[in-house]
Amino acid sequence: MNRSRQNSDSKNSTSSDSKINEGEKVLCYHGSLIYEAKCLKIRENEDEPDKMEYFIHYAGWSKKWEEWVGETRILKYTEENVKKQKSLKEQEGKGSKKTVGTPGRKSSTTEKDKDSGSSRPCSPAVSVKSNKSNQDTPSAKDDADPPELVPKKRKTMSNLAKDKEKDKENNKTKEKEKEKEKETKEVVKENVKPEQEVKSTPTPTPTPRPEPKYRLRVELPEVLARALNNDTHFILDQQFLTTVPATLNCKQVFDEFLASKQDAIEIQCSGLTEFIKGLQAYIDEMLGVQLLYRFEKLQYKTIKEKYPSTPLHTLYCPVLILRLICNLEKALTPQMSLTPKGLKLIDTHLKDFLKYLVDNYDKYFNRNFYDAATPEYLRMTLK
């Protein structure tokens, strides 16, 4: 019922000529009631781009109740919608025992809650027995009062005496049972033959425990961890983007690392080439899924359209290698059936590669691989 009512209200409000704007005073459904609120932010729904989502602050409530809601829950602040708010509040108070919905308290998970885009968990609804609901005001308590404790009935003197007599009888019966058990044990010992006493059940040989599986442990050296922190600062705080195509890409780093190994036979026998090829393939396959920040996704989409058949490890700068190595432990251990010997070999190659990156830190990780995002790019990311 609430679903159909909210759908009809949303068609009359958000689909009208006057749309919802940031900073506008609005009305918003929460549970079965409508609350006065303010629209702070607006964004597109990721699952349904033709629909909008609104970041709502409920008037008179603290910031912890703020949430993203869909078009089905928001109403324009008009006289007609204010009357609806009052009528719903009156209907809610008429019942003898109602479940009251407040911001952050939902009685059940419905389809309208899924469409709202709210990412914060909500506590269960609170049942109220009075006609007037205390949950409609910001001063309402979050938790219901504890139930009154029921005092236990005191035992009379006669009952206490009876209990003592019962305890004595129980103790006597327990002592008699223990004596009987001792007598039966002594009789059994006398009847046992000496040969039977000598024989004993063979002790089972302990089964050897399986050796613990070798797990890959990735520990970045301090200087490389600093480069990764700088990368996060450039992207998230400064709103920079890595230069793509990069003047120095991941493939060049891999090739120079292999070239630094003088003994070609040792490289072939140790499987170092296969290790490097695996890193390159991982970047190409998982770049858009695991190795990019959300701010970089629009750039990634443009690069894929512009260079559809070019391997991504030949376009992006070396900092993507550090992002990859941080995800390597999760990627290899649970998902691939590698033997402990194979994991140890990967660990050896990885430590050797990290040492090479530390030695060439200034060349591979610096500010020159980043550019400030254009105003047009920033505007498109806000859509």
Phi, psi and omega per residue, in radians:
M1 nan -0.809 3.113
N2 -1.114 -0.588 -3.129
R3 -1.097 -0.867 -3.118
S4 -1.143 -0.643 -3.129
R5 -1.162 -0.728 3.132
Q6 -1.178 -0.655 3.126
N7 -1.089 -0.760 -3.129
S8 -1.177 -0.676 3.133
D9 -1.162 -0.693 -3.103
S10 -1.160 -0.588 3.106
K11 -1.143 -0.606 -3.110
N12 -1.367 -0.337 -3.045
S13 -1.846 -1.152 -3.006
T14 -1.288 -0.418 -3.115
S15 -1.585 -0.001 -3.118
S16 -1.370 -3.136 -3.095
D17 -1.142 -0.573 -3.130
S18 -1.629 1.919 -3.106
K19 -1.542 2.951 3.120
I20 -1.378 2.333 3.140
N21 -2.024 2.794 3.085
E22 -1.140 2.419 -3.117
G23 1.434 0.014 -3.089
E24 -1.448 2.493 3.060
K25 -1.351 2.205 -3.050
V26 -2.368 3.102 2.973
L27 -2.051 2.540 -3.035
C28 -2.452 2.327 3.052
Y29 -1.250 2.444 2.927
H30 -2.598 1.992 -2.989
G31 1.207 -2.275 -3.117
S32 -1.788 0.107 -3.103
L33 -2.068 2.905 3.104
I34 -1.994 2.358 -3.107
Y35 -2.135 2.630 3.056
E36 -1.322 2.368 -3.047
A37 -2.609 3.137 3.108
K38 -2.366 2.334 3.140
C39 -1.463 2.017 -3.106
L40 -1.631 -0.705 -3.095
K41 -2.459 2.794 3.110
I42 -2.374 2.447 3.081
R43 -2.644 2.919 3.073
E44 -1.399 2.571 3.032
N45 -1.271 2.180 -3.091
E46 -1.123 -0.644 -3.114
D47 -1.385 -0.596 3.137
E48 -2.242 1.583 -3.048
P49 -1.050 -0.389 -3.138
D50 -1.371 -0.067 3.123
K51 -1.982 2.746 -3.101
M52 -1.943 2.763 3.038
E53 -2.176 2.597 -3.037
Y54 -2.226 2.306 3.094
F55 -1.577 2.045 -2.908
I56 -1.927 2.383 2.930
H57 -1.979 2.123 -3.127
Y58 -1.384 2.220 -3.089
A59 -1.084 2.257 3.118
G60 1.511 -0.037 -3.128
W61 -1.972 2.728 -3.130
S62 -1.291 2.978 -3.062
K63 -1.169 -0.332 -3.097
K64 -1.157 -0.296 3.112
W65 -1.565 -0.076 -3.121
E66 -1.116 2.517 -3.079
E67 -2.794 2.838 3.011
W68 -1.516 2.311 3.120
V69 -2.232 2.735 3.117
G70 -1.556 3.132 -3.101
E71 -1.137 -0.423 -3.083
T72 -1.270 -0.233 -3.060
R73 -1.918 -0.111 -3.054
I74 -1.891 2.490 -3.123
L75 -2.291 2.608 3.008
K76 -1.176 2.616 3.135
Y77 -1.507 1.562 3.132
T78 -2.171 2.914 3.140
E79 -1.073 -0.703 -3.128
E80 -1.093 -0.755 -3.135
N81 -1.262 -0.533 3.054
V82 -1.131 -0.672 3.089
K83 -1.107 -0.695 3.090
K84 -1.072 -0.716 3.125
Q85 -1.041 -0.783 -3.115
K86 -1.190 -0.696 -3.112
S87 -1.162 -0.677 3.097
L88 -1.141 -0.643 3.129
K89 -1.170 -0.672 3.113
E90 -1.184 -0.739 3.117
Q91 -1.095 -0.635 -3.126
E92 -1.182 -0.557 -3.107
G93 -1.471 -0.175 -3.095
K94 -1.327 -0.512 -3.083
G95 -1.190 2.657 3.129
S96 -1.263 -0.572 3.137
K97 -2.596 1.842 -3.036
K98 -2.093 2.708 2.993
T99 -1.658 2.090 -3.002
V100 -1.703 2.280 3.098
G101 -1.688 2.252 3.069
T102 -2.226 2.857 3.095
P103 -0.960 2.139 -3.121
G104 1.567 -0.094 3.112
R105 -2.122 1.863 -3.114
K106 -2.010 2.386 -3.095
S107 -1.277 -0.584 3.112
S108 -2.797 2.872 3.140
T109 -1.536 2.004 -3.119
T110 -2.032 3.063 -3.102
E111 -1.160 -0.570 -3.125
K112 -1.195 -0.519 3.099
D113 -1.222 -0.599 3.118
K114 -1.194 -0.637 -3.103
D115 -1.336 -0.256 -3.020
S116 -1.225 -0.402 -3.129
G117 1.414 0.176 3.135
S118 -1.237 2.277 -3.091
S119 -1.820 -0.039 -3.078
R120 -1.723 2.485 3.098
P121 -1.234 2.686 -3.091
C122 -2.131 2.593 3.121
S123 -1.467 2.777 -3.099
P124 -1.169 2.828 -3.115
A125 -1.219 2.773 -3.108
V126 -1.966 2.267 3.130
S127 -1.510 2.352 -3.078
V128 -2.194 2.397 -3.080
K129 -1.686 -0.304 -3.093
S130 -1.447 2.874 -3.132
N131 -1.298 -0.606 -3.140
K132 -1.667 2.365 -3.088
S133 -1.634 2.218 3.068
N134 -1.432 -0.102 -3.073
Q135 -1.427 -0.126 -3.078
D136 -1.429 -0.133 -3.094
T137 -2.025 2.636 -3.136
P138 -1.119 -0.283 -3.108
S139 -1.492 0.059 -3.112
A140 -1.152 2.566 3.117
K141 -1.371 2.551 3.138
D142 -1.305 -0.544 -3.063
D143 -2.085 2.538 3.120
A144 -1.278 2.700 3.133
D145 -1.145 2.525 3.137
P146 -1.185 2.602 3.136
P147 -1.172 2.650 3.139
E148 -1.203 2.473 3.128
L149 -1.382 2.333 3.132
V150 -1.560 2.073 -3.114
P151 -1.167 2.462 3.130
K152 -1.358 2.603 3.119
K153 -1.263 2.338 3.128
R154 -1.358 2.500 3.138
K155 -1.438 2.467 3.100
T156 -1.389 2.958 -3.127
M157 -1.128 -0.634 -3.140
S158 -1.150 -0.688 3.114
N159 -1.146 -0.684 3.121
L160 -1.084 -0.714 3.128
A161 -1.111 -0.728 3.108
K162 -1.074 -0.710 -3.137
D163 -1.111 -0.683 3.134
K164 -1.122 -0.724 3.127
E165 -1.099 -0.720 3.116
K166 -1.095 -0.705 -3.140
D167 -1.097 -0.719 3.124
K168 -1.083 -0.777 3.125
E169 -1.076 -0.733 3.131
N170 -1.107 -0.714 3.120
N171 -1.109 -0.701 3.131
K172 -1.101 -0.768 -3.138
T173 -1.126 -0.649 3.119
K174 -1.138 -0.708 3.123
E175 -1.124 -0.696 3.111
K176 -1.098 -0.739 3.136
E177 -1.091 -0.707 3.122
K178 -1.099 -0.718 3.120
E179 -1.093 -0.720 3.104
K180 -1.083 -0.713 3.137
E181 -1.095 -0.722 3.112
K182 -1.080 -0.756 -3.124
E183 -1.096 -0.743 -3.137
T184 -1.144 -0.653 3.116
K185 -1.132 -0.726 3.136
E186 -1.124 -0.668 3.118
V187 -1.131 -0.706 -3.139
V188 -1.140 -0.700 3.141
K189 -1.116 -0.678 -3.130
E190 -1.156 -0.587 -3.090
N191 -1.457 -0.195 -3.108
V192 -1.352 2.335 3.126
K193 -1.356 2.703 3.140
P194 -1.039 -0.660 -3.126
E195 -1.091 -0.658 3.141
Q196 -1.190 -0.538 3.126
E197 -1.231 -0.591 -3.097
V198 -1.226 -0.695 -3.089
K199 -1.210 2.423 3.107
S200 -2.404 2.711 -3.119
T201 -1.218 2.362 -3.129
P202 -1.128 2.388 3.124
T203 -1.354 2.303 -3.128
P204 -1.188 2.436 3.114
T205 -1.288 2.307 -3.120
P206 -1.144 2.347 3.114
T207 -1.370 2.353 -3.126
P208 -1.155 2.374 3.120
R209 -1.286 2.497 3.099
P210 -1.179 2.529 3.133
E211 -1.128 2.423 3.139
P212 -1.097 2.428 -3.136
K213 -1.173 2.469 3.121
Y214 -1.324 2.240 3.133
R215 -1.974 2.447 3.130
L216 -1.331 2.199 3.110
R217 -2.016 2.047 -3.100
V218 -1.763 2.067 3.078
E219 -2.184 1.946 3.139
L220 -1.307 2.370 2.996
P221 -1.043 2.717 -3.032
E222 -1.007 -0.712 -3.089
V223 -1.170 -0.614 3.115
L224 -1.319 -0.584 3.050
A225 -1.112 -0.628 3.083
R226 -1.136 -0.684 3.100
A227 -1.110 -0.651 3.121
L228 -1.204 -0.658 3.069
N229 -1.138 -0.699 3.083
N230 -1.093 -0.672 3.115
D231 -1.077 -0.769 3.103
T232 -1.088 -0.712 3.141
H233 -1.125 -0.758 -3.133
F234 -1.091 -0.753 -3.037
I235 -1.339 -0.896 -2.999
L236 -1.477 -0.697 -3.078
D237 -1.568 -0.817 -3.099
Q238 -1.528 -0.190 -3.120
Q239 1.002 0.822 3.016
F240 -1.642 2.873 3.038
L241 -2.229 2.552 3.043
T242 -1.197 2.493 -3.136
T243 -1.263 2.123 -3.125
V244 -2.290 2.179 -0.060
P245 -1.173 2.518 -3.093
A246 -1.442 2.600 3.090
T247 -1.197 -0.480 3.050
L248 -2.311 1.926 -3.012
N249 -1.792 3.094 -3.086
C250 -1.115 -0.643 -3.114
K251 -1.087 -0.684 3.126
Q252 -1.119 -0.648 3.109
V253 -1.109 -0.813 -3.135
F254 -1.084 -0.762 -3.130
D255 -1.122 -0.724 -3.135
E256 -1.185 -0.579 3.092
F257 -1.144 -0.785 3.106
L258 -1.144 -0.628 3.134
A259 -1.187 -0.441 3.131
S260 -1.245 -0.292 3.078
K261 -1.514 1.990 -3.015
Q262 -1.319 -0.631 -3.049
D263 -1.492 1.805 -3.110
A264 -1.195 -0.597 3.140
I265 -1.160 -0.715 3.126
E266 -1.111 -0.660 3.127
I267 -1.106 -0.774 -3.096
Q268 -1.165 -0.726 -3.102
C269 -1.267 -0.566 -3.064
S270 -1.422 -0.188 -3.129
G271 1.370 0.349 -3.123
L272 -1.153 -0.645 3.130
T273 -1.101 -0.738 3.117
E274 -1.128 -0.616 3.094
F275 -1.071 -0.801 3.141
I276 -1.162 -0.705 3.106
K277 -1.100 -0.619 3.084
G278 -1.113 -0.713 3.093
L279 -1.119 -0.716 3.123
Q280 -1.104 -0.764 -3.137
A281 -1.139 -0.639 3.141
Y282 -1.132 -0.714 3.103
I283 -1.093 -0.762 -3.110
D284 -1.131 -0.659 -3.056
E285 -1.469 -0.661 -2.962
M286 -1.926 0.130 -3.092
L287 -1.029 -0.883 -3.088
G288 -1.312 -0.223 -3.078
V289 -1.713 -0.763 -2.998
Q290 -2.126 -0.338 -2.915
L291 -1.854 0.101 -3.124
L292 -2.131 2.582 2.978
Y293 -1.355 2.805 -3.131
R294 -1.069 -0.581 3.139
F295 -1.120 -0.422 -3.093
E296 -1.608 -0.102 -3.027
K297 -1.125 -0.645 3.130
L298 -1.134 -0.714 3.072
Q299 -1.096 -0.727 3.130
Y300 -1.054 -0.724 3.126
K301 -1.088 -0.711 3.129
T302 -1.158 -0.722 -3.130
I303 -1.130 -0.706 3.131
K304 -1.104 -0.645 3.115
E305 -1.255 -0.603 -3.089
K306 -1.395 -0.619 -3.128
Y307 -2.191 1.248 -3.018
P308 -1.168 -0.527 -3.060
S309 -1.906 0.167 -3.114
T310 -1.626 2.253 3.082
P311 -1.025 2.373 -3.038
L312 -1.202 -0.462 -3.137
H313 -1.260 -0.166 3.049
T314 -1.649 0.014 -3.102
L315 -1.995 -0.582 -3.027
Y316 -1.646 2.731 -3.050
C317 -1.364 2.942 -3.019
P318 -1.115 -0.316 -3.117
V319 -1.101 -0.397 3.081
L320 -1.134 -0.440 3.095
I321 -1.158 -0.698 3.116
L322 -1.154 -0.702 3.082
R323 -1.085 -0.668 3.118
L324 -1.123 -0.792 -3.080
I325 -1.101 -0.596 3.097
C326 -1.138 -0.494 3.124
N327 -1.632 -0.058 -3.005
L328 -1.168 -0.646 -3.106
E329 -1.090 -0.769 3.130
K330 -1.229 -0.581 -3.054
A331 -1.290 -0.690 -3.029
L332 -1.480 -0.821 -2.949
T333 -1.135 -0.940 -3.046
P334 -1.486 -0.409 -2.935
Q335 -1.735 -0.327 -3.063
M336 -2.085 2.406 -3.122
S337 -1.483 1.360 3.134
L338 -1.787 2.494 3.097
T339 -1.334 2.761 3.077
P340 -0.973 -0.616 3.114
K341 -1.140 -0.711 3.119
G342 -1.149 -0.691 3.120
L343 -1.162 -0.658 3.097
K344 -1.108 -0.669 3.124
L345 -1.141 -0.737 3.090
I346 -1.097 -0.712 3.117
D347 -1.057 -0.718 3.130
T348 -1.120 -0.818 3.128
H349 -1.115 -0.670 -3.105
L350 -1.139 -0.764 3.119
K351 -1.107 -0.680 3.107
D352 -1.126 -0.711 -3.135
F353 -1.188 -0.706 3.117
L354 -1.111 -0.672 3.096
K355 -1.093 -0.667 3.099
Y356 -1.136 -0.705 3.129
L357 -1.151 -0.654 3.099
V358 -1.115 -0.733 -3.140
D359 -1.133 -0.461 -3.115
N360 -2.011 0.608 -3.046
Y361 -1.031 -0.876 -3.059
D362 -1.101 -0.503 -3.116
K363 -1.364 -0.671 -2.990
Y364 -1.697 -0.350 -3.051
F365 -2.330 1.726 3.102
N366 -2.667 3.045 -3.047
R367 -1.169 -0.335 -3.057
N368 -1.198 -0.247 -3.125
F369 -1.540 0.133 -3.110
Y370 -2.167 2.583 3.040
D371 -2.301 2.568 3.093
A372 -1.198 2.417 3.124
A373 -1.179 2.460 -3.131
T374 -1.267 2.740 3.079
P375 -1.003 -0.614 3.126
E376 -1.122 -0.709 3.117
Y377 -1.142 -0.738 3.114
L378 -1.091 -0.684 3.139
R379 -1.152 -0.687 -3.124
M380 -1.221 -0.543 3.124
T381 -1.263 -0.355 -3.141
L382 -1.456 -0.160 -3.133
K383 -1.207 nan nan
